[in-house]
Amino acid sequence: MLTKIKNIKQLGAMVKYVRQSQSVDQETAGLLDQSGIEVVVDLPPVLSQKAIKRIENVFSDQ
């Protein structure tokens, strides 16, 4: 199923329902990938180099 998430509240609800359907509590699930959820973000085409660097740093910390 592919769906467009418009806000954090929708994302939280989706994760909650998936977790519940898998009979997994929040502490056990912990990460989205353990629930089988993949989040893809389509960034705007015009970003400053500073913004791009900050985004890259977020993902390099993981």
Buried (B, 14 or more C-beta within 10 A) or exposed (E): EEEEEEEEEEBEEBBEEBBEEEEBEEEEBEEBEEBEBEEEEEEEEEEEEEEEEEEEEEEEEE
